[in-house]
Amino acid sequence: MKDLYPSRQNNKPEIFERKDPVIHTDRSKDDQAPISTEQLDFYEENGFLQIENFFSDEEVSNMQKGIFELQEDSHGVQSDKVIREPESDEIRSIFHVHEDDDYFKNIANDQRLLDIVNHLLGSDVYVHQSRINYKPGFTGKEFDWHSDFETWHVEDGMPRMRAVSLSIALSDNYTFNGPLMLIPGSQNYYVSCIGETPDDNYKESLQKQKLGVPDHDSLRWLAEKGGGISVPTGKAGSITLFESNTMHGSNGNITPYSRNNLFMVYNSVENQLVKPYSGGKERPEFIAVRDGVRDLSYNK
């Protein structure tokens, strides 16, 4: 399959215009959407959308209990799915929770979420990746700037920009406790990065990403074009949807207030993975779902 979004192939970065729509359902069908036209406009223009108070207090409490029980159960477990901080034994992320845990599987299949992502992607979907991210107070480390699609394209073989990430806030997000930062409008531009991708790069990149991180000039250009950087804040129970190519990152957390979230990536069933465009071997199923593709219900 032709590589429409080459990256990590040259010795200098480049910026290309996006070749795919941001919203894949015909906008003339906005009246059938599960969110408002104003929300769709915001997502299409900025590459992300936050919906506050999406989950009830009871639902949030149950999810919080779930992520910390899973964290406690994983402390002594040696598994590739349990990612620890590069300089400590603290758990940074736990992957593949949408298949390994019945409770989180039900959340991934929540019809309220599916209705939104089905509309944004214009098709049935499946979960490409899921994980819980823990960013404890005082010690939570940063996630450097990146476009998820760049990694999924190069290292996993995701052909087109037809996926959406969903972050469920399971702690209050402040401007100071390492929240998600996004560059508005960056979804419209693809930064082709430098650096050759070695096999098993994920073993290092899931702790600290080095490849697929854009150069400073490209980031500065995106931020200036997008009018700065957006930091969605709000109470636990909010959700943030962001397009697969939206540039994002987060600072470390040196405050007493933890920042935790459940993260799921929905990909169109019409955009399933091919061979990695890096030419390397496929990443494991727990990072990039291939064999376990499950069509989720889509109420057309």
Number of C-alpha atoms within 10 A of each C-alpha: 8 7 12 13 20 19 26 19 15 13 10 12 17 17 15 13 12 18 13 11 16 23 19 16 16 11 15 7 10 16 10 12 16 17 14 12 15 10 14 21 15 15 22 20 17 22 26 27 20 20 16 16 15 18 18 12 12 10 13 20 14 13 22 19 13 15 21 14 11 14 19 12 10 15 13 9 10 9 9 13 17 19 20 18 16 14 8 9 11 18 21 23 23 23 20 23 23 22 17 11 12 11 14 21 16 12 16 25 15 12 16 13 17 21 18 15 26 27 25 26 25 18 20 22 27 25 28 29 21 28 23 26 21 24 26 22 17 14 16 24 22 18 18 17 22 23 22 19 27 28 21 23 24 24 26 27 26 24 23 23 25 27 26 28 23 24 23 23 28 26 20 18 23 17 12 14 23 27 25 21 19 26 25 25 22 27 29 22 17 24 28 22 24 19 16 14 18 13 14 14 15 18 13 13 12 17 18 15 17 15 20 26 20 24 16 10 10 17 18 13 14 23 19 13 13 17 12 14 15 16 17 20 19 19 14 24 25 23 25 19 22 24 29 25 28 25 31 21 17 17 17 19 21 17 15 11 18 22 24 27 25 24 23 24 24 25 29 24 20 14 18 19 20 14 17 19 25 21 14 17 14 20 20 14 13 21 20 22 21 18 7 13 14 14 13 18 14 15 10 10
